[in-house]
């Protein structure tokens, strides 16, 4: 995953990375929110999910201490980060200026 991850986050459109775990209840709440945001913004944004238990090197690299943690990357650089469930309105507010 490591090589793929680098090329995915290097995109010039925003990439939301959802660091999650299968056992995490709040992560299950975040998933439909991300699907709705991705559906509304379409090709202007990319969403990927990283299971911290299966990709612990990537999680350690970004100092993921709790799940869910969302990081929005643009051109390989983190531009926004939040631990805990993010709301649709919060994500639209961050992503709208980044995706145009």
Protein Blocks (a to p, Z undefined) as FASTA:
>chain_A
ZZmmmmmmmpcbdcddddddfklmklmmmmmmmmmmmmmnmmmbccddddfklmmmlmmm
nopabdcdddddeehiafbdcedjddfklmmmmmmmmmZZ
